[in-house]
Amino acid sequence: RQLSLLGRREVHNGRAHFGIFGDGKELAQIAYAKKFMKGDWRSGYYRDQTFMLVLGLLQPEEFFAMIYGDTDVNFNPSTGGRNFNNHFSTRNINDKGEIVNLADQYNSASDISSTAGQMPRLLGLAQASKIVRKNPDLARHLNNNISGNEVAFGSIGDASTSEGMFFETINAAAVMQVPLAVAVYDDGYGISVPIELQTAKSSISDALKGFKKEENTNGIEILTCKGWDYPELVRTFSQGIDHCRSTQTPVLFHINEITQPTGHSTSGSHERYKSKERLQWEKDYDCLNQFKKWLLENGMADEAELYDIEKRAVREARDARDKAWKHYTDSYITETRDLEQIVHQLRDLSGGEVDHTHELEGITSKIFPTRRALYSFAKRIWYELHG
């Protein structure tokens, strides 16, 4: 949660350009990630930061490196700055270009920005597992990178279930009977559009009842749960994933009553289109507030312990932000100094006829200069010198 809050501030203070986060979905993703095994694959979307953090596939510094667009793949290994933030992936090959042991690691396909674009790939990942289970000899030919016991874990927002690719994938999974799991995080809005204006029956689980698997038929299992009820989340995901893995039956989790503490993204404020009553409900049923209440009521922690945890979370998030910003700006500072040296040499060699020092100073004197401005300046000088 603290990463989301700080990430939003980084955009609003000008150090980053855009941010979209997973606040409000933390509890559900913790429960979902508990069932993810080595060898499994994820094909999710840009709100899965908690899921990735739980599995150790994302470090807090990398979270901020994505926001800044750091192009160092050692610091931003998921994208190298080629996507906007919260686009996750894992490596399938090592530094020598050899395929790693995929069965011995948690795997994530590279995220795609197009809403519902993760769904067709999710189907293919699930199909691969089923093919190997039906043909065990294939595992040997695939260097045992696939065992046939994998589950393909997907995630999607409720608004994106209106996309055609979602329905096509659900239908295909129901017919093919593959180990596909997808969590639909339902916060009641598609940006500013309320769910009743885009989803039949205002509920994707109700709309999909015709797909529900019954005895001696194909179809999918459909399970529902509230996004703030941690014990029920753990039970629901455990039941669904165990069934999906053992029987290779697709399962859809409709996680409703999800909140958006900071709104859809940094592009706007949800206070403009949500009523005061809705905003108050979101505060009351924020999953972390409900989790804290549950811990206290069951004697699992006291107020002092939870206060210390929250303070530590704030401190660790700030440390990660500062480390990521320093790494990002250090590389920029080095490049700026190199360019300054070139500009000064050009001025001296031309006897002052070619002098861009003031223009460069105008770029570098900004509070948050961008690498784009620096590179554009350097390219223009190069073109001038080469006719």
C-alpha positions in Angstrom: 0.0 0.0 0.0 2.8 2.4 0.9 4.4 1.8 -2.5 1.1 2.8 -4.2 0.8 5.9 -2.2 4.4 7.0 -2.8 4.2 6.1 -6.4 1.2 8.3 -6.9 3.1 11.2 -5.2 6.1 10.7 -7.5 3.9 11.4 -10.5 2.2 14.4 -9.0 5.5 16.0 -7.9 6.8 15.6 -11.5 9.4 13.0 -11.1 7.4 10.4 -13.0 4.8 10.8 -15.8 2.1 8.2 -15.1 1.2 5.6 -12.5 -1.3 2.8 -12.1 -1.3 0.7 -9.0 -2.9 -2.2 -7.1 -4.0 -0.5 -3.9 -7.2 -2.1 -2.6 -6.4 -5.5 -4.0 -3.6 -6.4 -1.6 -5.4 -8.9 0.5 -6.9 -10.8 -2.4 -3.5 -11.0 -4.1 -1.8 -12.3 -1.0 -4.3 -15.2 -0.8 -4.1 -15.9 -4.5 -0.3 -16.0 -4.5 -0.3 -18.5 -1.7 -1.5 -21.2 -4.2 1.1 -20.3 -6.9 3.7 -23.1 -7.2 7.0 -23.3 -9.0 6.4 -24.2 -12.6 3.1 -22.2 -12.7 2.6 -19.3 -15.0 1.1 -15.9 -14.5 -0.6 -13.9 -17.3 -2.0 -10.9 -15.4 -2.3 -7.1 -15.6 -1.0 -3.9 -14.2 -2.4 -4.1 -10.7 -0.6 -7.3 -9.7 2.2 -5.7 -7.7 1.2 -7.4 -4.4 1.1 -10.8 -6.1 4.6 -10.3 -7.5 5.9 -9.0 -4.2 4.6 -12.0 -2.3 6.5 -14.4 -4.6 9.7 -12.3 -4.6 9.4 -11.6 -8.3 9.3 -7.8 -7.6 11.5 -5.8 -5.3 10.4 -2.4 -4.0 13.2 -0.6 -5.8 12.1 -2.2 -9.1 8.6 -0.9 -8.5 9.9 2.6 -8.5 12.3 2.0 -11.3 9.3 1.1 -13.5 7.6 4.4 -12.5 10.7 6.4 -13.5 11.2 4.4 -16.7 14.7 3.3 -15.7 16.3 1.6 -18.7 18.8 -0.4 -16.7 17.6 -4.0 -17.0 19.6 -4.9 -13.9 17.5 -2.5 -11.9 14.3 -2.7 -14.0 14.4 -6.4 -15.2 10.7 -6.7 -16.1 10.7 -4.1 -18.9 13.9 -2.1 -19.1 11.8 1.0 -19.3 9.9 -0.2 -22.4 6.4 -0.2 -20.8 4.6 1.9 -18.3 4.8 0.8 -14.7 3.5 -2.4 -13.2 4.2 -4.5 -16.3 5.8 -7.6 -15.0 7.7 -10.5 -16.4 10.3 -13.2 -15.5 13.3 -14.4 -17.5 13.1 -17.6 -19.5 16.8 -17.6 -20.5 20.0 -16.9 -18.7 22.9 -14.6 -19.6 24.2 -17.2 -22.0 20.9 -17.4 -23.9 20.1 -20.9 -22.5 16.6 -21.8 -21.3 16.5 -21.9 -17.6 14.6 -24.6 -15.6 11.1 -23.2 -15.8 9.7 -25.9 -13.6 11.9 -24.8 -10.8 10.9 -21.1 -10.7 7.8 -18.9 -10.6 7.0 -17.7 -14.1 5.3 -14.6 -15.4 4.7 -13.8 -19.1 5.4 -10.3 -20.1 2.4 -8.1 -19.4 0.5 -6.3 -22.1 -1.2 -2.9 -21.8 -4.3 -3.7 -23.9 -7.1 -4.6 -21.5 -8.0 -8.3 -21.7 -4.9 -8.9 -23.9 -3.6 -11.3 -21.2 -6.5 -13.7 -21.7 -5.7 -15.5 -25.0 -2.1 -16.1 -23.7 -3.5 -17.4 -20.4 -5.4 -20.0 -22.4 -2.3 -21.1 -24.3 -0.3 -21.5 -21.1 -3.0 -23.6 -19.6 -3.3 -25.7 -22.8 0.4 -26.4 -22.7 0.1 -27.9 -19.2 -2.8 -30.1 -20.3 -1.0 -31.4 -23.4 2.0 -32.5 -21.4 -0.3 -34.2 -18.8 -2.0 -36.2 -21.6 1.4 -37.0 -23.2 3.9 -37.4 -20.4 6.7 -38.3 -22.8 6.7 -34.7 -24.0 8.2 -33.6 -20.7 11.4 -35.3 -21.6 11.6 -33.6 -25.0 11.0 -30.3 -23.3 13.9 -30.7 -20.9 11.3 -31.3 -18.1 10.4 -27.6 -18.2 6.7 -28.6 -18.2 5.3 -31.3 -15.9 1.6 -31.2 -16.7 0.8 -30.1 -13.2 0.9 -26.4 -13.9 -1.9 -23.9 -13.4 -2.0 -20.7 -15.5 -2.9 -17.9 -13.1 -4.7 -14.9 -14.6 -6.1 -11.6 -13.3 -8.3 -9.0 -14.8 -10.4 -6.0 -13.7 -14.2 -6.2 -13.8 -14.5 -3.6 -16.6 -12.1 -5.6 -18.9 -14.4 -8.6 -18.8 -16.6 -6.7 -21.3 -13.9 -7.2 -23.9 -14.4 -9.8 -26.5 -11.1 -11.6 -25.8 -12.3 -12.3 -22.3 -15.5 -14.0 -23.4 -13.7 -15.9 -26.2 -11.1 -17.2 -23.7 -13.7 -18.2 -21.1 -15.7 -20.1 -23.8 -12.6 -21.8 -25.1 -11.4 -22.8 -21.7 -14.8 -24.2 -20.8 -14.8 -26.4 -24.0 -11.1 -27.4 -23.8 -11.1 -28.1 -20.0 -7.7 -26.7 -19.3 -6.1 -25.7 -15.9 -6.8 -22.0 -16.2 -7.6 -19.8 -13.2 -8.6 -16.2 -13.5 -9.3 -13.7 -10.7 -11.7 -10.9 -11.6 -11.1 -8.0 -9.3 -14.4 -6.1 -9.1 -14.2 -2.6 -7.7 -17.5 -1.5 -9.3 -16.0 0.9 -11.9 -14.3 0.9 -15.3 -12.4 4.1 -14.7 -15.4 6.3 -14.1 -18.1 4.1 -15.7 -20.2 2.2 -13.0 -20.6 -1.5 -13.5 -24.3 -1.4 -14.1 -23.6 0.4 -17.4 -21.2 -2.2 -18.8 -21.8 -5.6 -17.3 -25.0 -7.7 -17.6 -26.7 -8.1 -14.3 -24.0 -5.8 -12.8 -22.1 -9.0 -12.0 -19.7 -11.0 -14.1 -20.3 -14.2 -12.1 -24.1 -13.8 -12.6 -23.6 -13.1 -16.3 -21.5 -16.2 -16.8 -23.8 -18.6 -15.0 -24.5 -20.4 -18.3 -20.8 -21.4 -18.4 -20.9 -23.0 -14.9 -19.8 -26.6 -15.0 -22.4 -29.2 -14.0 -22.2 -33.0 -13.7 -21.3 -34.7 -17.1 -20.8 -31.4 -18.8 -17.9 -29.1 -19.6 -17.8 -25.6 -18.4 -16.0 -23.6 -15.7 -16.2 -23.4 -11.9 -17.3 -20.0 -10.6 -16.5 -19.0 -7.1 -17.2 -15.6 -5.5 -15.7 -13.9 -2.5 -15.5 -10.4 -0.9 -12.1 -8.7 -1.4 -11.9 -7.6 2.3 -12.6 -11.0 3.9 -9.2 -12.6 4.4 -10.2 -16.0 5.8 -12.7 -16.4 3.1 -10.3 -15.3 0.4 -7.8 -18.0 1.6 -10.4 -20.7 1.7 -11.9 -19.7 -1.7 -8.6 -19.6 -3.6 -7.3 -22.8 -1.9 -10.5 -24.7 -2.9 -10.5 -23.3 -6.4 -6.8 -23.8 -7.3 -6.6 -27.3 -5.8 -9.6 -28.3 -7.9 -8.2 -26.6 -11.0 -4.8 -28.3 -10.6 -6.0 -31.8 -9.9 -8.9 -32.0 -12.4 -7.6 -29.4 -15.0 -10.9 -27.7 -14.8 -10.9 -23.9 -15.4 -12.0 -21.7 -12.5 -13.1 -18.1 -12.3 -12.9 -16.2 -9.0 -15.2 -13.2 -8.8 -13.7 -11.1 -6.1 -16.2 -8.3 -5.4 -16.4 -5.4 -3.0 -12.9 -4.3 -3.9 -12.0 -0.7 -3.2 -9.8 1.8 -5.0 -8.2 4.0 -2.2 -6.5 6.3 -4.7 -8.8 5.9 -7.7 -8.1 4.4 -11.1 -4.7 6.0 -11.8 -2.8 9.2 -11.6 -4.7 10.6 -14.5 -7.6 11.8 -12.4 -9.5 11.7 -9.1 -12.3 9.3 -8.3 -13.8 12.0 -6.0 -15.1 13.6 -9.2 -17.5 10.7 -10.1 -18.1 8.7 -6.8 -20.6 9.8 -4.3 -19.7 10.8 -0.8 -21.5 7.6 0.4 -19.5 5.4 -1.9 -16.2 7.1 -0.9 -17.0 6.6 2.8 -17.9 2.9 2.1 -14.6 2.4 0.4 -12.8 3.8 3.5 -14.7 1.5 5.8 -14.2 -1.6 3.7 -10.7 -0.9 2.6 -9.2 -4.4 2.8 -6.3 -3.3 5.0 -8.7 -1.7 7.5 -10.8 -4.8 7.6 -7.7 -7.0 8.0 -6.5 -4.9 10.9 -9.9 -5.2 12.5 -9.8 -9.0 12.1 -6.3 -9.3 13.5 -7.3 -7.3 16.6 -10.6 -9.1 17.2 -8.9 -12.5 17.0 -6.0 -11.5 19.3 -3.4 -12.1 16.6 -1.8 -8.7 17.1 -2.3 -5.6 19.2 -2.4 -1.9 18.2 1.2 -1.3 19.1 2.4 -4.1 16.8 0.4 -3.0 13.9 1.5 0.6 14.4 5.1 -0.6 14.2 4.5 -2.6 11.1 2.9 0.4 9.4 5.8 2.7 10.3 8.3 0.1 9.1 6.4 -0.2 5.8 6.5 3.6 5.3 10.2 3.7 6.0 11.0 0.8 3.7 8.9 2.2 0.9 10.7 5.6 1.2 14.1 3.9 1.2 13.2 2.0 -1.9 12.0 5.2 -3.6 15.2 7.1 -2.7 17.4 4.2 -3.9 15.6 3.9 -7.2 15.6 7.7 -7.8 19.4 7.9 -7.1 20.1 5.1 -9.5 18.0 6.7 -12.2 19.4 10.2 -11.8 23.0 9.0 -11.3 23.1 7.6 -14.8 21.5 10.8 -16.1 24.1 12.9 -14.3 27.0 10.9 -15.8 25.5 11.4 -19.3 25.0 15.1 -18.7 28.6 15.6 -17.7 29.8 13.7 -20.8 27.6 15.9 -23.0 28.7 19.1 -21.3 32.3 18.1 -22.0 31.5 17.6 -25.7 29.7 21.0 -25.9 32.6 22.8 -24.3 35.1 21.1 -26.7 32.9 22.2 -29.7 32.8 25.7 -28.4 36.6 25.8 -27.9 37.5 24.1 -31.2 35.2 26.4 -33.2 36.5 29.6 -31.5 33.0 30.2 -30.1 31.1 29.9 -33.3 29.4 26.7 -32.2 28.3 27.4 -28.7 25.3 25.5 -27.2 26.3 25.9 -23.5 23.4 28.2 -22.6 20.9 25.9 -24.2 22.3 22.9 -22.4 22.2 24.7 -19.1 18.5 25.5 -19.8 17.8 21.8 -20.0 19.9 20.6 -17.1 18.8 23.4 -14.7 15.3 22.1 -14.5 14.3 20.5 -11.2 13.5 17.1 -12.9 15.2 17.1 -16.3 14.4 14.3 -18.7 16.6 12.0 -20.6 14.4 12.6 -23.7 15.3 16.4 -23.7 19.0 15.5 -23.3 19.0 13.0 -26.1 17.0 15.3 -28.4 19.5 18.1 -27.8 22.5 15.8 -28.5 20.9 14.5 -31.7 20.3 18.0 -33.0 23.9 19.0 -32.4 25.0 15.8 -34.2 22.8 16.7 -37.2 24.2 20.2 -37.3 27.7 19.0 -37.4 27.1 16.4 -40.1 25.1 18.6 -42.4 
